[in-house]
Amino acid sequence: MDLTSAVTRAALLVAVEGAALSVLGVGYGVAGLLGDPFDRAATLLEAGFAVIAGVLVLLVARGLQLVKGWSRSPAVVLQLLALPVGLGLVQGRVWYAAVPVLGLAGSVLYQLATPEARLAFRGLD
């Protein structure tokens, strides 16, 4: 993997997001199984949704790595959705979660906005 490409760096960052979401989903599911949640079925459903969403984000990362035209829009939308989540975490003073969320979102948006990345996706839409 050549990390000199802006698109490759964006793909790597999106893959980190997808892996983190999948790991959090699995952890939430294990906690729901081993713990005593208020509603076990809802907890497991949420955990399953997080794992599925993480896998879909990993597919978007793979599409970015292969410079597939369809992958850029979902990657940008994902980052735009992460910004208010990160700001909400800042407002809630949950800095340990806000910093990575906002940092990853800003970094991916920056990488995809570079002239190099725009040129790589030109004509693929």
C-alpha positions in Angstrom: 0.0 0.0 0.0 1.5 3.3 -1.2 0.8 5.8 1.5 1.9 8.7 -0.7 -1.5 8.9 -2.3 -4.2 11.1 -0.8 -6.9 8.6 -1.8 -4.9 5.7 -0.1 -4.5 7.8 3.1 -8.3 8.5 3.0 -9.0 4.8 2.5 -6.8 3.9 5.4 -8.5 6.4 7.7 -12.0 5.2 6.6 -10.9 1.6 7.3 -9.8 2.6 10.8 -13.3 4.0 11.3 -14.9 0.8 10.0 -12.8 -1.4 12.1 -13.4 0.6 15.2 -17.2 0.5 14.6 -17.1 -3.2 14.1 -15.0 -3.8 17.3 -17.3 -1.5 19.3 -20.3 -3.4 18.0 -18.8 -6.8 19.0 -17.8 -5.4 22.4 -21.3 -4.0 22.9 -22.8 -7.4 21.9 -20.6 -9.3 24.3 -21.5 -6.9 27.1 -25.1 -7.4 26.3 -24.8 -11.2 26.4 -22.7 -11.3 29.6 -24.2 -8.4 31.4 -27.7 -7.6 32.6 -29.1 -5.0 30.1 -32.5 -3.5 30.5 -33.5 -5.0 27.1 -31.2 -7.7 25.9 -32.9 -8.0 22.4 -32.5 -4.3 21.7 -28.9 -4.3 22.9 -28.0 -7.2 20.7 -29.9 -5.6 17.7 -27.9 -2.4 18.2 -24.7 -4.4 18.4 -25.5 -6.2 15.3 -26.3 -3.0 13.5 -23.0 -1.5 14.6 -21.1 -4.5 13.2 -23.0 -4.4 9.9 -22.4 -0.7 9.6 -18.7 -1.2 10.3 -18.4 -3.8 7.6 -20.2 -1.5 5.1 -17.7 1.3 6.1 -14.9 -1.2 5.4 -16.3 -1.9 2.0 -16.4 1.9 1.3 -12.7 2.0 2.4 -11.9 -0.8 0.0 -13.7 1.1 -2.8 -11.6 4.2 -2.0 -8.4 2.1 -2.1 -9.4 0.8 -5.6 -10.4 4.3 -6.6 -14.0 3.3 -7.5 -16.2 6.2 -8.3 -19.1 5.0 -6.1 -17.0 5.1 -2.9 -16.3 8.8 -2.7 -19.8 10.0 -1.9 -20.5 7.5 0.9 -17.1 8.3 2.4 -17.8 12.1 2.4 -21.3 11.6 3.7 -20.0 9.4 6.5 -17.5 12.1 7.5 -20.2 14.9 7.4 -22.4 12.8 9.6 -19.5 12.2 12.0 -18.9 16.0 12.5 -22.1 16.7 14.5 -21.5 13.5 16.5 -18.1 14.7 17.4 -19.4 18.2 18.3 -22.0 16.5 20.5 -19.3 14.6 22.2 -17.4 17.9 22.8 -20.5 19.5 24.3 -20.9 16.5 26.5 -17.2 16.8 27.5 -16.3 13.4 26.3 -13.0 14.5 24.9 -11.5 11.0 24.7 -14.1 10.1 22.1 -14.6 13.6 20.5 -10.9 14.0 19.4 -10.7 10.8 17.4 -14.1 11.3 15.8 -13.4 14.9 14.7 -9.8 14.2 13.8 -10.7 11.2 11.5 -13.6 13.1 9.9 -11.5 16.2 9.2 -8.6 14.2 8.0 -10.7 12.1 5.5 -12.5 15.2 4.2 -9.1 17.0 3.7 -7.6 14.0 1.9 -10.6 13.6 -0.4 -10.6 17.4 -1.1 -6.9 17.5 -2.3 -6.4 18.2 -6.0 -4.7 14.8 -6.3 -7.8 13.0 -5.0 -10.2 15.0 -7.1 -8.0 14.2 -10.2 -8.0 10.5 -9.3 -11.8 10.4 -9.2 -12.4 12.7 -12.2 -14.5 11.0 -14.9 -15.5 8.0 -12.7 -18.9 9.4 -11.7 
